[in-house]
Amino acid sequence: MNTTTQKLNPADAAPRAHAGPALMIAALGVVFGDIGTSPLYAFKETMNPAHGVPFTPQAVLGLLSLIFWGLMFVVTLKYVVFVLRADHDGEGGILALQALARNAVSGPTTRPWVWHAIGLLGLVGAAMFYGDSLITPAISVLSAVEGLEVEAPGLQHFVIPITMLILIGLFAVQRKGTGVVGKVFGPVMLLWFLVIALAGLWQVLRQPQVLAALDPRYAIGFLVVHHAQSLAVLGAVFLAFTGGEALYADMGHFGAKPIRLAWLFIALPGLVLNYFGQGALVLANPAAIDNPFFRLFPSWAVLPMVVLAAMATVIASQAVISGAFSLTAQAMRMAYLPRMRVVQTSGDAIGQIYVPGINWLLMVGVLLLVLGFRSSSALSAAYGIAVSITMVTTTLLAGVVAFRLWRWNRVAVVIGVLLFAVVDVTFVIANSLKIAEGGWITLAVAVLVMIVFTTWAKGRRLGLEAAEAERLPLVPFVASLAAHMPHRVRGTAVFLNADADSVPHALLHNLKHNQVLHEQVIVLRVLTCDTPRVDARLRIEAEPLGHGVWVVTARHGYMERPDVPEFIRILAYQKGLACDSMTTSYFVSRASVGDEQLPGMNPVRRALFGWMQRNAGRASDYFELPGNRLVEMGQRT
């Protein structure tokens, strides 16, 4: 049984209210963990001698100016002012933006290539996120633990083991959920931003000339003077913006207003003060360039800062891991991935989920990266390319939404998209210089994810087309039962089917082998709508066909769990049906598409699709079906 994606009028989606400033502190703990811990390594990498830029006060001011204006243009103007407007029933993220863009262009005159291009952009952005999910925990935690070397160089040999222990513990506790730990995330990140702001402010007050970097002419002058090294340096400068995409991806948890407030009044000032403090420090003491972040603090405060930094980087990693879980669940419901086991870790918050398969794959990948690169400086070479490509796809999709959905002025949209795209593509080119040094890893992961997405989507489509050729219309079939009514048995039988107009294969097999029909038969089609949530009044659509047979369509949003027993309870309440949970049985067909039904797919992709079919999660898990009331039948097309 496969779900189908359906368009739904945005006005019909379930309303969702968000408190504004009340969620600002909570947003700090989830949204800003990644970008908030960038000062641990970003400025240090911009000053890396390997870039070939001589150490001069002008160079330091130029780099600080690039970071400052990048934060203002890429994060503040693009994401906070522009992209956060593109909420899809309160939700954000690349797949939500893809659905919004598809809604914007849908219509009888829309050319197929436009629809497919938007779909491809969304999939590319999603695939790149998985690559980023590997790098962020590794570089964040490793850069925090490296602070031990500042105070005690003899502890250098313990950096890797301590980092791996922290990461193993982080992934091990994922199955417990983030509900309890999440309560302290916000206060910890608030303390983090406060401490790094004060540390930076102290150095800025001692070297106020560093504030000259607020003048954008220093950034332009740096690029002009060091044009030969500018791309390599921009790849390092981009590290200060990684995590900016999380402002949009996590919008569904808090709403746009708390995220804007938290960025403008807490995160942005803290980051700017800390970066300028690091610049002021190296101007006064060039030797501090080996680790300018931790050298901002007196020796007695280094160890406490290592602990606080470790907590902050764990929070940053947690946000990325949770994002990978959410993205996987969305991809499953949008038919880009086969069913996987998803564990709901909270009875109150539907967004708190745990996907064991993804969790352990991420853990293995992150640990291998730590063992392979062994330092945050080396890992920075692999970091950035995936995020920069995601930012390009976000710009293009947001441009489509602005022009077609919001009806903004065409010229203004084109100019805005071109400006953002030029900056984004520049960073893609800058980060592409690091592909040979490690950036290829995230690209390889993204390509693999894209292959999985497209293989499953195409194989599933071909399987549905093959099943369509063998379909038996439901209405004439029910009418024919009157002439040859089989033996009726007590209870309710729910047959899950992808098509509401055809006879479920499980129903045919049940009649053929058991020669009985339940007193009450419900043919249920589950539709995933392209909105995050569906209003309860629109969730169930039912039509009686006679002889105790009902055809029912149940709708859910791509952020909701398809709880079939709950759908049946709603149906019973709305239609006055007697559906006792103890006398209700659920019948599903486990479809298997043979190689002969997969034309146009090469042998490798056919083998991959077959493997995914065999290892897809159980329908009882995905549709919340009680195992003791489930009957599963095979179906080969």
N, C-alpha and C positions, 0 to 999 in steps of 0.2 A: 504494500500500500504506500503510495507516494502522495504527498501533499501537492497542491497546485497553488501558484501565486496568482492573486487577483487584484486588480486595481480597485480602490475604494475612494470615494469622494472624501477629500480631506475634512470637509465639514461634518462627515459622519464618524470621524474617528473620535475615540473617547477623549473628553477634555482632561487636561492635566494641569493642575495649578502648582506653581512653585513659589515658595517664599524667597524673597530677595536677599537682603543683607544677613538674614538669620542663618543662611547656609554658607556665608562667605568663609568662615573658619573651617567648616567641614570640607569645602571645595579645595582648600589649601592641601589637605592631606591626600587627595586623590588626583587632582588635576595637575598640580604644579610640582610633583615629586621629581619628574624627569628634568624639566628645564631648571628647576630650583637647585639641583645638584650639579649643574653644568660648571659652575665656578671652580669645582674641584679639579678640573682638567682642561677646560676650554682655553683660558688665557695662557696657561703654561704652554699649550701646544702652538698657539699663535707665535710665541717667542722661540720656538724650537730652532736651533741653529741650522738644522737640516734644510730649512726653507731657503737659506742663503741670504737672509736679510740681516745686515749688520746691526748690532745693538746701538741705537742712538736715541736720545730723548724724542726726536721727531718721529722715529719709527714707533716708539711706545705710544705716543699720542695718536698717531695714525691708526694703530691697531685698536686702541680704545674707542676711537671715533667710529671705526667700522662696526665694532660690536654694538655700540650705543645706537647708531642709526639703523643697524640691522634689527635690533630689538624693537625699535619704533616702527619701522616699515613692515617687516615680515610678520612680527607677532602682534603688535598693537594695531596697526592700520589694517593689515590684511585679515587676521583672525578675529581680533577683538571687535573691531568696528564693522567689518564686512561679512566674513564667513559665519560668524555666530548668528547672523540674521536668518541663515538658512536652516531653521529648525524644522524637522519633519515630525509634527505632532509632539514637539518638545525634545525629540531625539536628534543626536548628531552622529558624526562618523562617516566614513567614506561610502559605506553601503547605503546609509540613509540618504546621503547626498546624491548617490546614483539613482535611487528610487525617486527622489524629488525631481531630479533632472529629467528622468523618463516621463514623469507625470507632466512636466512642463512642455515637452515636445510631442506628447501623444496626441494623435488626431488622424483623421482620414487622409490628410495630405502629407503626413510624415513619411519620409523616405526610409526604407528599411536600414540603409547603411548608417543613418543618424542614430537610430535605436541601438544598433549593434555597437557603434562607436562609443556611445555613452556607457553601455554595459561593459565594454572592454576597459574603459578608463576606470570604472569602479573596481573591476577585478584586479587591475594592475595595482591600484592603490592599496587594496586589501592584501594582496600578495606581498607587497613591500612591507606592510606592517608586521607580518610574520618574521621577515628578516630582521627588522628592527627589534622585535621581541627577544631575539637571541643576544643581540649586542648590549642592549641597555642594562640588564642585570649584571652582566660580566664587567663592563667598564665602570659602572657606578660603584658597585661594592668594592672592586679592586682598587679604584682610585681613593676610596675612603680608607681602606686598610693600609694603603701605602703611606699614610700619614705617620705610621709608626716609625718609618725610616727617618723622619725629620728629627724626632726626639732620641731615638735609639737605633743608629744604623746597624747595630749588630742583630736587630730583629728582622733584617731583610729576608732571611731564609724562611721566616714564618709567615710572610705575607700571603703566599699562595695557599698553604694549608688552611690558614684562618679564613681566607676568602672562600675557599671551597666548603668549609664547614658551615659558614653563614648561608651560602647559597643552597646547600643540601637541606639545611634546616628550613629555609624559606619555602622550598618546593614541597617539603614533607608536610608542612602544616597547611597547605592549600586545601586539603580535604576537610579541614575543620571550618573553613569559611572565614571571611574577613569581617564578619559582623562585630565580634568582640574587639578584635585588634583595631578595626576601623575607628572606634570611638576615640582612640588616642592619636590617630594619624594627624588630625587637624591641629591640635595643640602642639605636637612635636614639630610640625612644619612651621607653625607660627613662631615657635622658639628658634628654629633654624634660621628663618628669614631675619628675625630680630638680631640674632647674634652675628650673622655674616654682615648685616647692614652696619652695626656698631663697629665691628672690626675694620670694615672698609672706611667708615666715616673718620675714624681716628687717624688713619694714614692720610686721608684726603686733607684733613685739617692741618697735618704736618707738612704736606706738600700740595698746597692749593693750586699750584700752577697746572696740576693735572686736569683741572676743570676746563682747560682750553680745548680739550678733546671733544667737548660738546659742540664745537664749531665743525660743521660737516666738511669744511675745506681741508681739514687735516686728513679725513678719510680719502677725499679725492686726491689730495697731494700724495698720499702714500701710494695709491694705485698708479699714479703717473710716474713717480720717481722709481718705484719698484715694479714696473709693469712686467718684467720678465718673471718675477717671483709671485706676482699677484694671485694667479690661480691657485698655486700651492697654499698660499697664506689664506685665501678665501675658504679653502677646504677646512682649515683649522678654525677660522672665524665662525663657520657654520655650526660648529659644535655648541656655540652659545645659544643657538636657536632650536636645537633638537629638543623635542618635547613640546614645542609650540603647537603641534598638531593635536596634542591631547586636550587643549582648550576646547576644541570642537568635538573631538571624539567622545569626551565624557560629559557633554552638555546635558544629556538625558538624565544624569544623576542629580543635577543641581539647578539647571536652568541657566540661561545666558547672563542674567543680571548679577547673581552672586559671583560668577566667574569673572565678569568684567570688573566688578568692585575689588575682588581679591587681587586681580592682576594690577590694576591701576594704583591701588593704595597700599599693597603689601609686597607682592612678588616683584613687580618692576622696580620700585625704589630700592628694595633689598639687593636685587641683582646688580643694578647700576652702581650703587655705592660700593659693593664688594669688588666689582671689576675695576672701578676707578681706584679703590684702595690697593688692589694688587699692582696696578700701574704705578701708583705713587710709591709703593714699597720698592719696586725694582728701579725706579728712577733714583731713589736714595741709596739703594743697596743692590747693584746689579747681580750680586752673588745669589740673591733670593730667587732668581729665575728657576732654580731647580725644582722648587715647589712653592710658588708664591702664595697659594691659598693658606697652607698651614703655617707659613712663616709670618703671616699677619698676626699670629697670636704669640704671647709670651710662652716660654718653655713650660711653665706650670699648667698652661691651659691646652697644650697640644693633645695630651692623652684624653681629657674630657671631650675635646673637639673630634677626635677620632671616633669616640663612642657615639657622639651626636651625629657625625657624618655617616657612620655605619647605619644608624637608625633611619636617617633621611634617605640613604640610598636603598635600603630595604623597602621603604615606602615607595620610592620611585619604581623599583623593580616590581613590587606588588601591583602597582597601577597598570604596568605593561602586561603582566601575566593575566590579570583580571580582564584587561582589554582583549587579549588573545582568546580567552574563554568566551567572552561576549561575541566577538567577531565570528568564532567558530559556530556558535549557536545560531547567529543570524544567517551565516552561509548555509547551514543545514536547512533552515526553514525557507530559504530562498532557492533551494534545490541546487546549490553549487557543491555540496558535500553530502556523502551518505550519512545515514543516522549514526551517531556515536552516543555512548553513555554519558548523560549529563546529570549531575547530582545537584539538587537544589539545596544550598547550604543555609538558607534562611527561610523561616516561615512567613516573614513580613516583607522582605525585599526580593522581588522576583529577579532582579538583576544580579543577585549574588549566587553564582553558580560555580560548579567545579567540573571540568572535563578531564578525567584521568589520563586519557591517551595523549592529549595535547600537553598536559602538565609534565609527564615523564619525558616526552620527546624534547620539550624545551629544556628540562633539567640536563639531559645528556648533552644537548647542543651547547648550552652555556658553560658547563664544566669543561668540555673539550676546547672551547674558545679560551678559557682561562689557562688551561694547561698548554695550549699551543702558543698564545701570545705573551703570557707571563707578566705583562705590565700594561697600565692604562695608556701609556704613550704608544705602545705597539698596537693596542686595540683601537686607538683613535683612527688608525689607517683604514680599519674596516667599517668605521662608523660614519654615517652621513649620507651615503649614496642612496640608500633605500628611503630615508626620510625626505631627501630632496626631491626624489621622483614622486613620492606621495604628495608633496606640496604642489608639484606641477599639476597632477590630476585634480587636486582640490580646486586650484585656480580655474581650470577649464570648466569643470562641472559647475562651480559656483557662478561662473560667467553665464552659462546656459540658463541657470535658475534666475539670475538677475534680469536677463533680457526677456525670456519667454514666460516666466511665471510672475515676476514682480513688475514686468512691463517698464523697466527703467529705460531711459533714453539710450538708443542704439550707440550713438557716438561716445557717450560717457562710459558705457559698458566696455566697448572695444578698447578705449584708451586705458581704462583701469585694468582690464585683463592683460593687455599688452605690457603695461608697466610691471604688474606682478609677475607675469610669465617671464619677462626678460630677466628679472632678478632671480626667479626660481631656476630657470634654465642655466643661468650663470653659475649658480651653486651646484647644479647637476654636473656641469662641465668641470668645475673645480674639484668636486668629489670624485669624478671619474679618473682623475690622475692617481687616485689611491687604489684603483681596482686591483692592480697587480700586487699591491702590498697587503691586501686583505679584503678590500671592498668586494672582490669577486664572491666572497662567502655569502654575503647577504643577497647579492644578485642571484646566485645559484639557488638559494633557498626560495627566493621569490619566483624564479622560473619554475622550480619544482611545484610550488603551490599553484601557479597558474596552470600547469599541465594537469594537476589533480582537479582543479576547478572545472576546466573546460572539458576534460575527459568524462567526468561524472555527468556534467550538464548535457553533453552531446549523447552519451550512452543512454541516459535516462530518456531523452527526447526520442531517440530511435526506438527504444523499448516501448514507449507509449504509442508511437506510430504503428509498431507491429501489433500491439494489443488492439488498437483501433480497428485494424483490418479483420480481427476475429470477434469484434464486439457483437453482442446480442441485445437488441433494444429492450429496455426494461418494461415499458408500458404494455406492449403486446404480450410479453412473457407473463406478466401478472394476470392479464385478461385470460390467457390460455389456461391458467391454473384452475379456473372455474369448471372447465370441462373434465379435467383429470386432477382433481384436488388430492394431493398426497396426505398422508396421515399427519394430523396436527398434534403437537406436543405443547405442554404448558411452558410458559416463560416467554422471554423476549430474546431475540437474536439480533445482534448488531453486526452488520457486514460492512466493513470499511472498504471503500472503493474510490478510485481516482476520478471516475466518471459517474455523474448522477443519473445519466440516461441509459446506462448499459447494465446488464446483469453481472453482479460480482462473480468472479470465478469461484470464490469460496462457497457461494450459494449454490452454484451448479454442482460442485463436487459434493456438497452436503446432501443435495437431493439425489445425486447419482449413487452415492455409496451408502448413505443412511436412510434414504427414502422417507424422510420426515421433513416437516416444516413447522416452525414455532408458531404459536398463536399470534404473536406480534413480531413482525419483521421490520427492521429499520435499516435501510440502505443509506449509509453515511458517507458523505464526501467532506473532507477537511480542506479548507482553502486558507492559504497564507496570504493575507492582504499586504499591499505595499505601504501600509501605515504601521507605526509601531504598536498601536493598540486599537481595538475595535470596541465600539460602544456596545454594552450588554444588550441593548434593544435590537441591535442588528446582527447579533452573533448567530442566531438560529433562524433558518428558513425551512419550513416543513410543508409537505404536500402529501395527503393521503391518496393512495392508488387503489384502495379497495382490498378486501380479503385480508385485512389486518396488516397490510404492507404500507410503509411510509418511506418516502424519499426525503432525506434531510441534508441540508448544506450547513456546515458549521464553519464560522469564520474566526480567525484569530490574527493578531498582528505579529510582525516578525520579532517583536520583543517579548511575546507572550508564549507560555508553554501550551501546546495543544493537548489539553486535558479532556479526553473523550468521555470518561464517566461523568465529569462535570457538565459536558455538553448534553448528555442524556438526561441528567437531572433538570437542566434548564428546559429541555424539550418537554419532559413530563409535566413540569409546572405550567408551562405555557399552553400545552394542548390537553392537559388533564389525562395523560396516559398513565397506566399502571405499570411502572418500570421499577420493580423491586430489585435492588442491587444483588440480592442473593439468588434471583432467578433470571438474571440477565447474563447472557454469554456473548463473547466478542469473537468474531471470525475475521481473520485477515489472511490474505494471500501473500506469500513470500515470493515475489516475482524474481525470475532468473532469466536474463536475456542471453540467448545463445549467440555465438560468434557470427552465425549466418545472418543475424538481424542487425549487424553493426557494419554496414557498408560504409566505405570511406574512412574507416579507422585503421591505422596501421597495426601490425601484430603487437607492437609494444603497448600501444594504448588499449587495444582489446584485452591484453593480459592484465593491464593495470585496472581496467574497469571490472574485469572478472574478479580480481582480488578484492576490490572495494565492495563488490556485491556480496562476496562470501563473508566478509568481515564487517558488514554493516551492522549497526546496533539492532537489537530486538525491538519489534513494534511495541511490545508491552512496556518497554522503558520509555520510548519516545512519546507514545500516546497515553502514558500513565494508565495502562490497562492492567487490571489485577491478574496476576499470573495464574491463579486458580480458576479464573473464568475465561481463559483465552484458548481459542482453537486456531492453530496456525496451519495453513495448507500450502503446499508447493505449487508454483505456477511457472511454467517455462514457455517463453515466447520466442 
